[in-house]
Amino acid sequence: MATEAAALRWGSAAMVLAIFMAVFIQGCSFRHGVDVCAQYMQIPLTQLTGGASHTVFETPGTIIAIHGSGTATHAAGSSAGAIKVQQRLAIPSYADQALVFLNGWKLDYVGDDHHVLALGTAITEIHFDPKLHTLTWTALGLIRDNDGKKGYNWTYQFTVVAWSNANLSAFVDQGAFPQTPNCSGTELPDNYFYATNSGTSDALSCFFSFLQNSSFAANKAVAVLPRGFGFVWNDSDHNLFQLAYNMDHSEILAEVVAGNIVNGVTGKRTYNKLGQQILAPLPNPPASHVDSGFVSWSPYTIFEDNDTRRDYTFAEMVSGLGGNDVGLIQPPFSILPTAANAPLLGFITTCGETPGDPTVTEHHVIENIPYQFAIPMLTGWDVQYICSDEHVKDVGVSIDDWSYLPPSGGTGGTLQYTLSSTLADNLSSRGHSVSDRVTVLGLRAATGGNVTGGKGVKGIKPPRSR
């Protein structure tokens, strides 16, 4: 009976995660006998309780960048579904392309700390109407334990970029999504996956995924934009010690043969797409291929309590941005599982907790950026308690605000951003450690460090203090 109960808990959590990620998971639908798409469509919208947005910079006629947030609450005692909100922004009339991506998240149980079974945040349906000059999207947040009836608050940060394709060469693939409540009239989106950490010896997992779009062909670079993530234990809820995610280096390359030989058989590179592992559909297998409309990357994850490892399922959602004016600065970053009760130099000795603030806020500056426009993307984070696993009250990582001063007088541009992290149980003074990775999305390479285009960038200001 205990095994059956655990299986039922995992099945429920997997279903919540599937619905939460807003996808058609055929295998999951078959296993549980439900239509995940229809279930997603039936999740009621929740009213936002807070949030705001502001223009970070604008070159009229070319581009605008907006940063904002949304906040909502899931009432205690209600069903175990995700919070689902819808937001809309007015876009300048000159823009005929627009995108939105995830730049931060925070989840906190209302009133008390608890175990965690599943958690995540995602931006799902995205619709841009160039005639009405509006960008609309749906976002979801989720944290739950086994009973799924705990109330929680959720905040997410988003960044919107809109531009004129005539003045800036960039194309975005944000995936398809049903246009009708019965989920008909569209192909399955291909910009997400979910998979388990099978075959690992510790809590660190690595997955491979790719996007394919003919419009990405002949591009110097394709940026992978973070849209969402989800974690769920495969057995039951647990304390949390370390939670980490790293969207590693992306490249316009897809592989067929990885080159490894196991038991005399040449291994093939398989990629996670939707709910399965597939080979990349390349034109001349077994040759790998560069610059054929593909972009691939390898997200790394850690979901750990005091045990060395447990089975868990991870889901990721992204968008792709290609074009002659698209560039990337991808800083090195790694995540490694940390043994619980092990001293961390500079924080503790013999693992006696050093009291700290559960929220850590840091200001970062990146200088000499060789792009006329630059936008920070939160593509990696690692938060963990200092000594041992604990209940969770608050958890999250976010870019709270940012600004960009473009190149001038032969000097590259300067990007500034403020990043906050939190991990806490009821003991609000318990410290935590954090590291992060911010990828710089560059648009239009600057020539000689001088801004081109004549009109310049408006609305630039330093990040606001928190």
N, C-alpha and C positions, 0 to 999 in steps of 0.2 A: 504493500500500500504506500509506503514511503517513497518508493521508486516511482510509482504511478503519480503520486502527488507532485513530485519534483518535475516529472515530464509534463504534467498539466501546467505547472507554473512556467516552465520554459516555453511551452507552446503559446501560452497567453502572452508572455513577454515578447516572444518573437513576432507574434501577430501585432502587438502594439507597436513594436519597432518597425515592422513592415508598413503599417498604416501611417505611422509617424513620418517615415521617409517618403511617403506619397508616391508609391510606385506600384506597378503591376508585377507582383512576384508570383508567377504561375505555379511554381513548385509549392510555395507556401499556401496558395489558394487551394491547390489540390489536396495538400496534407490536412488542412483545417476545414475544407469544405465551404469556404467563403470567398467572395469576390473582394479582394483587397482594395481595388480601385473604388468600388461602390461604397465600401466601408469608409474609405478616406473622404469621399464626397459627402457622406452623412455626418461627419464630425461637425458639430455646430461651431459657428464662428463665435469667438470670445471678444468682448469689447476691450479695447486698450484702456489701461488705467493711467498710462503715462507715456512719455516719449516726445521727442522733438527732432528737428532736422535743420541744418543750415548749409548754405553754400560755402564750400571751402575755397574754390577758385572758379573763375569763368573767363573764357575768351569769347566774347559775343560773336556769334556766327560760326564758331568752331566747336567748342566743348564746354561742358559744365560738370563739376564734381560736387557731390552733396554727401554729407555724412549725417547719420541720424540713428535713432534707437526707438524701440517699442517695448512696452512693459504690460504684462497681463498676469492674472491670478487664476489658478485652478482651485475651486472651492473644495474644502475637506468633505469627505463623505460621498462625493460624486464618483462616477465611474472612472476607470483607470486610463482614460484617453489622454491624448496630448492636448495642450493648448493650441488653438488654431486661430490666427488673426489675419486680417487682410489690411494692407496699406496701399495708399495711392499717392503719387506725387505728380505735380504739374511739371512738364518738361518744356523748355523753350521751343518755339515754333521752328527754329532753324535745324533742330536735331531730328534726324531720321533713323538714328540707331540709339539704343539705350540698354543698359544692363544694371543689375543689382547683385551684390555678393555679400556673404557673411563676413563681418569683421569683429565679432566678439559675441559672448554669451555669458549669462549668469543664471543659476538655478538655486533656489533656497526653499527648503521646507518651511512651512508656516508653524511657528510655535515651538517646535522641538526638533532635535536631530534624530536621524533614522539610518537604517541600512539603505543600500542602493541595490536595486535589481537592474534598472535600465535608466539611461539618461542620454540626452542629445538635443540638438537644435538644427533646424534646416529651413532654408528658403526654397519653396517648392514651385508652385505655379507662377510663372512670370509672363505678363502680357503687356506689350508695348503697342499703343495706338497712336501712330504719327499724325492721324487726322484730328484726333481729339487732344493730342499733345499730353498724353498721360501714360505713366508707367504704373502698373498694378501688380502686386505679388501677394502670395500667401506665405506665412511663416509659421513654424510649429516649434514648440518646446515641450520637453518631457523629463521628469524625474519621478521614479516610483520605487517602492519596495514591494514585498510579496503581496500585501493585501491591496495595494493600488488605490487606497482611499485617503492618503495623506494630502492635505492642501499644500500648494507650493506657489511661489512667485517666480516669474521668468522675465528676463530682459535680454534683448539681443541688439547688437549694433550692426548697421548695414552701411554700405557705401554704394551710391548710385553714380554712374557715369553716362552722360548722353552727349552725342556728337553729330556733326554733319559729315556724312561719308564723302561729300565732295571736297571737304577741307582736311579730312583726317582719314587715312586708309586703315580701317579696322572693321572686322566682322565678328559678331558674337554668335555662338551656338549655345543656347540655354535649354535645349531639349524640347521635345514635344510634350504636350499634356492634354488630357481630354477636354474638349470644348463643350461637352454636354454632361448633365448629371448622371446619365447612364453609361458614361465612359466609352461612348462610341465615337467613330469618326476620326481616329488618329492611330498612328503606329505607336508601339511601345517606345518610351524614351530610352536613350542609351547612355545617359550621363550619370548613372549611379551604379553601385554594386553593394551586395552584402555577402559576407563570407565568415567562416569560423577560423579560429587560430589553431587548426589541426596540425599536428606534426611538430609543434614547437617544444623546446625543452625548458623555456621560462616564459615570463609574461610578455616578452617582446614578440610582436608579430609583424610580418612584412607582406604586403599584398601588391599585386601589379594590376594596373588598369590602363585603358586607353580611350580616346575619343577619335572618331573618324568623320571627317567632313571634307568634301571635295574642295570647298572654299579655302581650306587650310593649306592646300597644295601650293608649292612655290613660295611659301612664307619663310622668312628668316627665322621666325620664332612663333610659337603658339603658347599663350599664357593659359595656365589652368587656374581658374578662379574658384576659391572655396565657397561652397554653397551649403554644406551641412555635414553632420556626422552623427552617429549613434552607437552606443555600446550597450550590450546586455549580457549578463552572466547566463550561461546555459543551464545552470542547475537551480540556483536559489539566490536570494539577496545576501549581501555580505557587507562588512565594513569596507572602507576604502583606504588604501595606503598611497597609491600612485596612479595618476591618470595622465596619459600623454598621447600626443598626435603629431606627426610630422609628414606633411605633403612634400616628399623629397623631390629632388631635381627632376624637371620635366624636359623632354626632348622630342624633336620631330622625327622619331624613329620608332618602328615597330619590328619586333624580332619573331622569327619562327623557331629557329634552332638555338638553344641556349649554349650548346657546346659541351654540356656535362654528359658523361657516360656512366650509367648505373646498370650493373649486371649485363654489360654488353649492349645496352640499348641507349641510343642517343636521346637525351632529354629534349623536350620541346617547351618553349616558353608559353605558358598558358596565362591568360589575363582574366581578371574578374570582371564580368559584365552581368548586370542584373543579378540573378541568383545562381550563376553557374560560372565555370571556368571554360574559356574557349581559346582557340588559336586565332591570332590576328589574320583577317582575310586579305592576305597580301597577294600581289599580282603574279609573282614568280617564286613560290615556295620550292625548296626550303631556304631560299635567300631572304635575309632580313632586308628592310627597305627604309631609306631616308627620304623625306620630302615627298610623301605620296598621300597627303591628307590626313596623316595620323599624328597624334601627340600622345606620348605615354609617360607614365610616372609611377612611383612606388610609394604609397603611404605606409608609414610605420606607426604602430600603436602599442600602448601599454595600458592594461586594465588589471589592477593588482591589489590584493589585500596582503595579509602577512604570509600567505602561502607563496611558494615559488611561482606557481602558475595555476590557473583554472581555465577551463574551456569558456570562451566567450565569443559572441558574434559582433562583428563590426560592420557598419554601413557608412558609405560616403556618397555625397552628391556634389557635382561640380558643374561649371560652365567652361567653355573654351573660347579664347579670343585670339584671332589671327589677323594678319594684315601687314602691309609693308611698313607701317608706322608703329608696329608693336614690338617692344623689347622687354627684357627681363634682367633684373639683378637678383640672383638667387644665393643668399649667403649660406655658407656651410652650417649645418645644424645636425645634431644627433640626439637621440633619446636612448637611454639604457635603463633596464630595470634595476632598482636599488633594493638591497636586502633590508628588510625591516630590522630595527634595533641595531643598525650599523651606524657608527658615528659619522657625521658629515662635517668635514673640516670647516671651521669658521662659524658653525652653528651651535655645536654641542660637544660635550665631553662625556664619555661613558653613557651616552644617550640620555642625559638628563635634560629635559626640555628647557630651552631658553625662551622665556616669554616673548611673544611678538604680536604684531598687529595682524589679524586674519586677512586684512586687505593690504596688498603691497602695490604702490603706484610709482612708476618710473618714467622719466622723460628721456627720450632718445633723439639723437641728431645724426643724420647721414649727410655728408657733404660731397661736393664735386660730382653730382649726378649728371650724366651727359644726355638728358632728355628735356625737352621743353615742358612736358607735363609728367609728373610722377605721382604715383598713388600707392600707399602701403597696403599690403594684404597680409593678414594674420594667417600664416600657413603652417605654424608649428607652435606647440606649447607643452610644457611638462610641469605639472603641479603635484606636490606630494607632501604628506605630513613628515615631520622631521624624524620621529622615532618609530612609530608603529601605526598600524591601521586603526581607524576610529570611525564612529558614526559621522554622518555628514549633515550639516545644517546649511552651509553655503558653499558653492563651488562655481568657479567661472574664470574666464580670461577674456579681456576685451581691449581693443583700441578705442579709447574714450574720445580722442580728438586728434587732429593732425593738420599740418599746413605744409605748403610747398612754395619756396621762393625759386623761380626759374633761373637758368643760367644768365649771366650778365657780365660784360666786360672781360670775357675770356675765362671766367670762373664758372664751374659747374653749379648746378642747382643744389638747394639745401632742403631736405625733407626732415620735418620734426613730427614726432608723435608721442602721445602719452598712453602708456599701457598699464592696466590694472589687473591684478589677479587676486583671487580669494579662495581659501580652503579652510573651513572651520567646522567644529562641532559645537556643542553647547558651551564649552570652555573657550570663550571668545578670545582669550589671550594666547591660545596655543599657536605656535609659529608654524610656518610652512616654507618650503623652498619653491622657486619658480624659475624657469628659463623659457625663452620664446624665440620664434623665428618669424621675421617679417620679410616677405619677398616684395621687391619694388617693381611695380608695373610701370614701365616707361612708355610714353607715347610721343612719337616724333623725335628722332635723334637731333640734338642741337648741333649746329655747325659752328665751330670755332667758339663755342660757349655763349653765342648770342641768340637771343630769342628771335625767331622769325615769325612772320604773320602780321606784323604791323600793329595789331590792336593790343597786344600784351595780355597779361593775366590780371583779372580784377578780383577783389575780395580776399586777398591773402592776408592772414593774420596769424600770430603765434597761437598754439593750442591754449585753450582757456584753462585756468587753474581749477583744480578740483578740491 
